Amino acid sequence: MDNHGTRSRYVQGCTDGPDGRACEACRKANNDYLKARRQKKNAEKYGGKVAVLKPQAPAAPEPEIGPNEAATLEELAKLPNADARPGLRQVALTLARLLDSPLAIAQHPQAAGRYTEIMRELRKGAEKKGRLAAVRQMATPKVATG
């Protein structure tokens, strides 16, 4: 028999797959053949050329960290509640990335408002004080500078 990964091996009855059917390489070869045949028939039917599939682009590299995302990471590192609420932490980082993106200018106002709400939620309870400390803070007069 022919080598694996060819259509002729698939047609001859490859049974080397895990389920007793054709192996992955032979199935892929057959699918590629059928796809090319279908494209050729469609081209003849509509009087055009055979469409050539372009190879897929490699995965995009990790984007650089922008100023909003860097500031958010720095602020989240200081908040003890951020680790306790990973969902809100991730949403804050995603919104910071959105605010760094020049392609999403239309979404910036909504993202900024939502970002502010989420950061406020993460800051809640970060500065827990006892009742006595809270009363002392209210009782001390604030000196105006300027």
N, C-alpha and C positions, 0 to 999 in steps of 0.2 A: 504494500500500500504506500501511497504518497505520504509526505511529511504532514504533520499537524499544522494548522493555520492556513490551509488552502481550501478552496471551495470544492475541489475534486475529492479531497478526503472527507469533507462533509457529505457530499453526494454518495460516496461509497459506503457511508454508514459509520462514521466515527462514534464510538461508544466509550470514550475515555473520560467523559465528564463525571462529576461526583454522583450524579443521579442515574448513571448508565446511559445517558444521552450524549450528544456531541460535546466535545470540550469547548471551552470558552474561545480559544483561538480559531477553531473551525467555524463556530457559530458567528464570530465577528467577520470572518472572511466571506461567509455566505450572505450576511446582512449587507456588507459593503458591495458585493456583486449585485444584489437585488436593488439596492439604492441607485447604483450607477445605471442599471438597466431601466429602472423606472424613470430616471431623469432623461435618459436617451429617448425613451418612448414619448415622454411629454414634449421634448424638444422637437421631435419629428411631427407630433400631432399639431403643435402650435407654430411650426415653422421657425423656430428659434435655435439658439445654440444650446449645447449641454452646459448646465450651470456647474461651475467648479466650486467645490466647497473650500473655503479658506481655512487654514489651520487656526485653531483657537489661540488667542493671545495668552501668554503666561500670566499667572496671578500677579495682581498689582502689588508693588512693595508697600510696606507699612508707611502710612503718611507721617509726616513730621509733626511733632507736637507744636501747636500754635500757642500764642500768648494766653488766650483764655483757658485752654486746657492745662497749661503749665501752672497758672495761678490757681485753678480749681484743684489740681493735684496737691499743690502746696497747702491750700486751705483745708482740704480733706484730711491731710496727714496730721493736722493739729486738732481735729475734732474726734473725740473718742466715740461719739455716736455713729460715725461714718462706717466703722467696721461692723457695728451691730446691725446696720441696715444696708446690706450690699446692693439691694435693688435700687434704692434711692441714690446710692453712691454712683452706680453705673449710669443711671438716667442723668445725673448731674454731669458726668463726664461726656456723655453723648451730646447733651445740649451745649456743652462748652465747645466740643468739636464742631457742632453746627454753627455756633457763633463765630468760629474761626474760618469757616468756609465762605469764600467770596461767591460761590455758586448758589448759595441759599439766602441771598439778601432779603427776599420776600418773607422768609420765615423768621428773620432775626427779631422783630418786635415780640412775636408770640413766644419764641424760644427764650428771650431774655426775661419775660414775665414769669414763665414757668420755671426757669432756672432760679430766679429769686425766691419763688415759693419753696422749691425743693431745698435750697440751701438754708432757708429759714427753718424748715422742718428738721433738717439735720443739725442745726445749731441748738434746737430746743433741748434743754437739759444738759447742755455742754458745761454750763457754769452753775452747777447745782450748789446752792448755798443753804445753810440752815436758816431757820426763821430769825434767829437772833442777828445773824450777819446781814440779812435782808433789811431788818429794822434799823440796824446801825447805818447801813448805806443810805437809807432814806432820811435818817436823822442828821447826818453830817451835811453841813452847808457846802454848796459848791461855789468855788471862787471863780469868778469870770476873769478870763484872760483877754488881753487885747489891748 
